[in-house]
Amino acid sequence: MLWSASFIQNPSFESNYNEDFPHYGPVDSWVGGSGVNEDAGPFHNTGTPIPDRSRVGFKQGSGDLSQDIVGLTAGKQYWIQFFYDARNCCGGTIDIVTKFPDADTVLDRIANVRPAVLSSKPYYARSVPFVAASDSGTLTFTTTASGDATALFDGVTVVERDTNNIVVMNPSFEASGTLPALGQIASVAGWTGAGTFGVDAAAGGAGFADNGAVPDQDLVAFIQGPGSLAQAVANLAVGKTYQLTVAYNAKSGTVPHLRIKVDDAVLFEEDVSPVGAAKPYELKTVSFVASNIVAQVAIEQTKDGADVLLFDDVRVVGEVQKPLPPLGINPNFTELAPGQRATVTVTVPTELLATKSATITFQSPNPAVAMLVNADADGLVALQYAQGGANVQSFEVEAVSRGTLRIAVVDSAGLTVVNDVTVNVVTAFVRNPSFESSPAPAGPGYGSILAWTTSTSGAGLNTVAGPFQDNGVIPDRGQVAFIQNSGTISQQIFGLTPGRKYWLQFLYNVRNCCGGTNDLTVRFDGKNLVTVPQITPVLEQNSYYFQHLELSPTNATGLLEFVATASGDATLLLDAITIVQRDAGEIVIKNPSFEASGTPANVGYIQPNNIAGWDAGGGGRGVNINGAGPFTDNGLASDQDLVLFLQGNSTFVSQNITGLSAGQQYTLIFDVNARNCCVVEPSSYRASFADSPLVEEEITPVGAGAPFVTRNVVFTPTATEGVLKFENTTSGDHTILLDDVRIVPGVVVPAPKLTPQVAAGNTIRIAWPASATNFKLQTTASLPGNWTDVTTPIVVEGNDNVVTESIGTTGNKFYRLIGTP
């Protein structure tokens, strides 16, 4: 028997369960999704009650779960209702967006779904209203994941309800669907059951609903023998009168006793006789006055024996309490260096505090990446809001190490959470270097710039659409910063090593408009590095100007400032600001460690946009976070946060190198690796200079946690300049990873291999050849890390230099040899 009146097919995901672990597979009647789980998981959180029957659908990662809906009445209001959760695993986060009638129309967004098991809660319930524009449309649940995260779905229904209806979840009992069979079930979505209960259809069902016309869609609920179904109904206005309506009937040959209750009050009861044939169900409306914003509605069958009560189409009508505004959290995104703090402001609606106090609780999902300042032993920070008191409070988050996370709202005091705060901890010297970490504001683009401080309201971001970016090719990705008229943008730089030499590089331009002129002064730690006077537009599709500066900081931190001094109406444009450590005498390479692009979006592709300093072509290319993937899925590069990837045969980057001396030897040094995915054979690449190959080789992935391969290639240029090129030369889905490119005068010998060995007394013995005289040992607690010299004395044992260090009981230690001048 087929049933067709229900708007949603397979609403409880009971069909097409794949027995093979972990139960990936298509989801019947739905497009998309990843599979179906039972209580054993692994995507469903074992122990969290499944809302309806015994299975749930799941969508792992970003994507869609959709179904075409027909039979609507244009102009009528409907509710899309569903139950949802997130997998308690794997460190990612996930949002759920509800769309109808097409994939471009967003009705609702749920930010950062927190696994219900963490708060010992059941699946969450959601009811999303919409007015039908026609008789059909496509319902789409879109998941947006960061990292490995999974959304779980159950009990999806669509029901027609007017604007003055209070939300009752699954009011027509369609969420259970018809599979695997009608009849008794263990759970009915939205309702708490006692006794023997389930769902049935009028024709071809389990024989309970054997008479009468089903009031709404296909299914009705039944209670056989003594039992009840109850639900807490929220958003009532205290003191207001509401009407509760229930359609009811009895199985043929039985006379159950119906009792309708709200909280502890019995509002109606009677013996129920079958209506017979295809007659309408009986309809009863009772009234009650809300004494609280939540009321418990219960439908009971109280007669002993096996009599069967049938009921459907439960409605609560009256004044809908105006929803409280959502919890306000600001900022929603912050980019920090380790040790840096940000203040998060949390605003609760004054309407809530007018009636009661509130506690809002936050927690970092990974304190090793970012921790909440003054958190308790469980990592929780609780903000207390007194009744009638101030509605704005704040907490601090401190960056610890490289990574990205979203601060969890553990308890929102019942308020809707539309946005939370994402913390991106960056160990690159410059944060948001390409100004891509937040979208350009609408209109002219005025606004704050993430991770940068602006001294003027005339600063902001532009895309190629302008209006300030009106000439030249954007150097990196898709956005630039601008300063209109005079002003400053600045950033505190962290993690420098005093006394070492660094390169500061950036690209700049000015707007081709309005008759003014602009000078640019760059300062670091209060000292002027350069002043560029009377900048003229590069015009048309020409490249931005490139600036290379060198600095030797005296402190581990310093303020980097770009100061625009305008005469008249003039606008400075900036992009691709990077700092890299380089020793004196090294040949200048633009963006040598690929840090100019900043934190990548999605999987990291940048094409067809530019990668600052490099020409590029071929297939997929972009940057990934070191060790985070998806392309950098193994190994660790040696410099800062980002690694270049070249996916596919003939994909390349190249750059014209100047400042060489013809006939002099140089050493090209770079880190290289291969992606550990998608193929079994080795990958291959070519590095060339002036069209002459310097190295052509196959390379295999170095593996998790291992350093990239460092190549030292000696070459002798025949001219003062030439094109340096790196190219993927493998057919198929191969990806080459590249970082930390250097050209050093003379012949540079690769660092010898370290030989570590655990020794007695909780120590480690680190040895390397004593013949390697121009190297020193360095250590760091995390990669890529801030390396410091090891001061433990070196002991010569035979042909080896040996250092013995205490291992300690917590944390990590990494060691390397680095050449000395």
Beta strands, then each sheet from edge to edge (+ up, - down):
strand 1: 31-32
strand 2: 35-37
strand 3: 56-60
strand 4: 63-70
strand 5: 77-86
strand 6: 93-99
strand 7: 106-110
strand 8: 124-131
strand 9: 136-146
strand 10: 150-160
strand 11: 165-166
strand 12: 183-184
strand 13: 192-201
strand 14: 219-233
strand 15: 241-250
strand 16: 257-262
strand 17: 265-271
strand 18: 282-289
strand 19: 295-301
strand 20: 308-317
strand 21: 328-330
strand 22: 333-336
strand 23: 341-347
strand 24: 358-363
strand 25: 370-372
strand 26: 380-385
strand 27: 392-399
strand 28: 403-411
strand 29: 421-425
strand 30: 453-454
strand 31: 459-462
strand 32: 480-484
strand 33: 487-493
strand 34: 502-510
strand 35: 517-524
strand 36: 527-532
strand 37: 545-551
strand 38: 558-567
strand 39: 571-581
strand 40: 615-617
strand 41: 620-625
strand 42: 642-647
strand 43: 652-657
strand 44: 666-674
strand 45: 683-689
strand 46: 692-699
strand 47: 709-715
strand 48: 722-728
strand 49: 735-745
strand 50: 755-759
strand 51: 763-769
strand 52: 775-780
strand 53: 788-789
strand 54: 795-797
strand 55: 800-806
strand 56: 814-819
sheet 1: 1+ 4- 9+ 6- 7+
sheet 2: 2+ 3- 10+ 5- 8+
sheet 3: 11+ 20- 14+ 13- 12+
sheet 4: 11+ 20- 15+ 18-
sheet 5: 11+ 20- 14+ 19- 16+ 17-
sheet 6: 21+ 23- 27+ 25-
sheet 7: 22+ 29+ 28- 24+ 26-
sheet 8: 30+ 33- 38+ 35- 36+
sheet 9: 31+ 32- 39+ 34- 37+
sheet 10: 40+ 43- 48+ 45- 46+
sheet 11: 41+ 42- 49+ 44- 47+
sheet 12: 50+ 51- 55+ 54-
sheet 13: 53+ 52- 56+
end
